[in-house]
């Protein structure tokens, strides 16, 4: 049976899509534009499929082209990993890296670090995707995911990047008007800002007493909060808290700068809430990937430097 997919086609197609045009790919590959067009036509003829819709002004991937590109990049990445392993620790990170992070955290913290990383490692191509919920790593939707909380799936590798707490905060203006809660159960009389994210039960805040280890019941409390503002975006929720609209339970990284400036005040200090530690999560098959380990090391070092400052 004739071979439909040639190994050389994978690199060619990835370069073509990245260049964005036949002429751009021709310049990148050092050939003529007709040669690029002929190569693409031969690929499509062997497959019996159209991979790219071409017009005089632009080109776009067909659904089959999207699938082809996804697998081509993954295979090329695996080849890069094999080469790096054979070369040893001195190899330079290179190849495609697909990164996922949550919306606010990814935009504010991960995106700037990726910018700095690619400046030092120009042979790495990074696609950053932001989403409300982390994608399943086992679905090959991304190569590495920066997320809060240890993932429940034991089939993936989770590396702790930085410890992180969830804390209860409000603005001084809100507290002057409505008073300060002294215990978790006081929250039912306050306007609390709700965030619908992840798999956690919405509208339930969990607390542990500092004396939890000494009490038979564990000293834990669950509070069903109420409020007239709800969002799935953490940054919006923080801005509402800054505006004095209510009390917020949020990861410390998200509000630390406002606590230092006095724009927000931490509440219920004797009580603790479930941690929101930051993890880098990736599939077992990527444990030897040079570019993944290089990015994770870079991000972890940046968080460690920041922690030392505070």
N, C-alpha and C positions, 0 to 999 in steps of 0.2 A: 504493500500500500504506500503510495507517495506521501512524503512528509509535508504536512500543511504549514507547520510552524518551523521556520529555520532559526537557530540561535542568533544569527546576526540580525534578524528582523527585530528582535526585542530592543536592542540598543538603538537601532535606526528609528523605530517607531517612538520610543521615549524621547529621543532628540527632536524628532519632527514635531511632536506635541508641545514640547517645551519651547521650541523656536516660534511656534504659532503660525508659521506659513511655510510654503514650499521653498520660497526664495531664502527665508531665514535659515531653514535647515540646510539648504545648499551651501550657504556661507559657513555654517558651523561644521559641516562635513567636508568642506573643500571640494565639492563637486558642482555640476551644473544643475540648474533647476529642472530641466527635462529629465536628468538622471534620477533626481529625487521622485519626480512624478512617476517615472517608469518603475522604480523600486516599489512604490506604494501600490501601483496597479498590479504588479506581479504578486505581492502579498495578498491582496484582496481576491485575485483570481484563484490562487491556491486554496484560500479559505472558502471561497464561494460566498463571501460576505463583503458588505461595504463598511469600512472602518471609519472613514472620514467623509463628511459632506463638504464638498468643495464648491465655492462660488468665486466670482471674480474678485470679491473684496475680503472674504473671510472663509475660514474653515471651522468646522465643529465636529466633535466626536459623535458617532452614532452610539446607541446603547451597546452594540457589540464592540465598538471601539473603546468604550469606557471599561468593559470587562478585560479586553486585551491589554489596555494600558495598565490597569491595576495589577494584573498578573505579571506583566513584563517588568514593572518596577520592583515587584516583590522578588522575582527571580534574580534580577540584576543585583538587588540588595544582598540576597543570599550568596551570590558569587563574590561580591565585595567582601562579605564576612569571611568566606572561605579563604580568600587571598590574604586578608589581614591575619587570620589565625596561622596560616602557613609562614607568613613573614615574621610573626612574633610581635612583641610589645612596641616595637619601634614604628609600626605602621601608622600612617596618617589617616584620621577619620575621613571618610568620603562616602558618597552615595545618598540615596533618598531616605529621609527620616520623617515619618508621619506622627505628629504629636497631638494629643488631645488634652484639654484642660477645661475646667468649669468656666462659666462666662466671666464673672468679675475677676476671679483669681487669675485666670489666663490672660485677660486683657491688661491687668495692672502689674502682675508680678512675672508671669512666665514669658509673655511677649517681649519685654525689654531684655530679659536674660537670653532669649533665643537670638535677638539682634546682636548682642555682644558675642555670643557663641559663634555665629557664622562669620563674624569679622575675624575671629581667630582661626576658624576652620572653614575656609572658603570653598572647599571641595565637598561640603555637606549641603544638600538641598533639603530644606525643611518645609513641610506643609503643616501649618498649625490650624487645628479645628477646635472651636469652642462650642460647648454644649451644656445644657442644664444638667444632664445626668451622664456619668461616665459610660462609654460604650463597653460591651463585653470584649475583653482582650482576645478571648478565644475565637471571636468572629473575624479576626484579622482586619478590623476596621481601622486600627492604628498600630503603631509599633511601640509607643510608650505613652502612658497616661499619667498625668499629675492630678491626684485626687485627694480628698479628705477621708480619713478613716481606712483601716485595713480592709481590703476586699475579702469577701467571704469565699471566693473561689480559690481552692488550694492548688489549682492547676497553673496558676500564674505566680510570678516572682514579685514581691512587694518590698521595696527598700524604703526605710524611713528616711525622709529628707529633713524634716524638722518637727519638733513637738509643737503642738498648738492647742489652745484651750478655746472653749466657747464661753463667753461671758455675757452677762446681762448689763445693758447700758441704757442711758437716757440722757437727754440734754438738760442742762441746768434750767432752761426756761420751762420745760415740761415739769420738772420736779418742784419748781416754785409754785406752779399752778395746781398740781395734783398731789404733791407730797411724795415721799419716798417709801417704797415697800420695804418692810423689815424682815419678812419671811416669805418663802415661795407662795404660800396660800394667799398672801396679800395681792398677788398679781391678778386675781379674778376681779378685783375692783378697779383695775387699771386698763387703759387702752394699750393693747400689745400689738405690735406689727408682725403679721404672719408672713412666713416664707414657705412656699411650696417647692421643695427641692428634694431630689433623691427618693429613697424608699422609706424614709422615716415617717412615722405617723404625723400627719399635719395637725398643728394646733395643740400638741402635747409637749410641754417642757418638763424634762426630768432633772431632778436635783438630788444630790447626796450631801448629807450633813457631815461636817468635819468630825463628828463623833460616830460616824456610821459603823466603823469597825468595832465599836464598843457596845452597840445595841443589837438585841436579837433580831430586830426587823431590818437591820442594815441602815436605818435612818434615812431611807429614800422617800422622795415625794414625787408624784406626778401631778402637774397642774394643767388643766384644760384652759388655755388662754382664750381671750376674745379681743376683738378690735375691729375697726372699720376700714383698715388698710391691709391688703394682701398682695404679694407679688411673687414671681419666680426668679427675680433678679436681685441678688444681694446688694449691689451698688445702689439700686433704687431704694431698698429698705433702709440702708444706712443714711441716705440723703433725707428720707422721711424722719428718721430719728433726729438728725441734725436740725431739722425744721421744727422740732418739738412736737411731733405728731403722736409719739407714743414710746413705749418701752420695747427694746429689741434684744433678742438673743442672737449673737453673731460670733463668728470665729475671731479670735484675738487679732490675727494678722490684718483683718479688715477694718478694725476700729482703733488700733494702737496709736496711730498718729493723732487721732482726735482726742484720745485720752490724754496724751502728752500735752496737747494744746489747750485742754480744758473745755473743748466744745462738747464732749461727752463725758459722763461720769459713770464709773462702774458701780453696780448695785449688788446687793446680796453677797457680799464678799465672803462670809463664812461658808457659803454653800458652793458646791462644785457641780458642773454639768458634764455630760459625756465629752471626752476629748474629740478634737477634730484634727488629729495629727496628719501631717502632709506626707503622702507616699508617692513614689514613682513605681508604676505597675507595668509589667511587660511579660510577654509569653516566655515559657521555658526555653523555647527554641532560639530565643534571642540572647541567652545568657552570655554568649561569647561575642556578641556584636560590639565591635570597637566603637562605632559611632553612637550607639545607644549608651554604652557605659561612659563615653566621654561627655555626652550631654548631661547625664545624671550626675556625674562627678562635678561638673561645672555648676549646675543648679544647687547641689548640696553645699558646695563650698561657698556660694554666694549667700545662702541662708545662714550658714555658720558664721560668716563674717558679720552679718547683720545682727545676729543674736549676741555676739561679743560686744557690739556697740551699746546694747541696751542691757 
